[in-house]
């Protein structure tokens, strides 16, 4: 599979974890997706990250979610506005 497809798949999988109230697992899978994606910055990919970031906003106290938000802030500063 292409890296892009795997990254998309993992981000969708992460969103599923959020919707079943498992934010730590969602954040862990999302971090894996971001690390896998490397320099990928397509609009669709960034929209998935933005949406997941919004979905996880209520769980900022969770250490895995904090790690996700820190990684996004570092790698995609444009998504922090």
Secondary structure by P-SEA (a helix, b strand, c coil): ccaaaaaaaaaaaaaaaaaacaaaaaaaaaaaaaaaacccccaaaaaaaaaaaaaaccccccaaaaaaaaaaaaacccccc
